[in-house]
């Protein structure tokens, strides 16, 4: 075959392959299927995330006020108790002996007072007689002074014994209180949620956590709470009455509805960590969830105001961010707006957001259609790409 024939055939083959490519380019390239949604106004529900643990409204740790061996344990962990019920008893032998000793001392003081009252009355009568004789000159001065001193001394002794009686009464009162403290009783209606001591062990009052320094915990289980720590950057947006959703660590697919009840006014700060503010959230009843005090949980606190008005918003996945070369500037946000079947990038300014939507302060108008997904297609979407709406595409779920 001649060379010019080979070149002619090669040119014809290239032409045949180039025609479809040229037609594809002239028509704008491949049509990409996208999920789309119109820009609309919605009431957003921004949330704040926090972590903490489940707790009861009131939990009282019972500690001993006197030292003593446990001689009776009337409850076990999990028992329901009423206010005033006996929980445990400490050995009362030492306290009983002390009470008996002071009762005897008190009786002796009373007898001494009666004796001294008689003696003081006798000396008072004698002093009055000597005073009359002294006025008649029948008693010398030394004898009269001696009987006067005896009378005054008897009054002093009577006063002293009366003070000893009061002191003994006070000591007896304290001793009886110590005896009463050998019986540990429930401070409220609730449940024994923890038991730290056993029969025969010795309870020891102490300011530090040593063996025997803690007896048990009694909690009011009628109201359930979650106590979470909110970062100092978010606490200003948290207020009493806001709704919250509490997800326990053991049941990640379930949750309690709750209401913020208290927000701490002073922060907590652990070593090496940022400041956080404790927030107590009261939980509503959820029969299908089991409550375990101390269990870890996370909270999603809604910061939406009750009178919040709708704002222009789009699905959060529709917004694309591009880091700025200037570290002092925040990332640039943009949307892909659909104009005449083609994707056109649009720089926007964003605002508050919730789980599903984000506020658009400026950059697009209500009713404009934007691309919302899928993410793998949206990531590589370019200016001018031809697009079509995916059948059955709907709004994102929070």
Order of alpha helices (4+ residues) and beta strands (2+ residues): alpha-beta-beta-beta-beta-beta-beta-alpha-alpha-beta-beta-beta-beta-beta-beta-beta-beta-beta-beta-beta-beta-beta-beta-alpha-beta
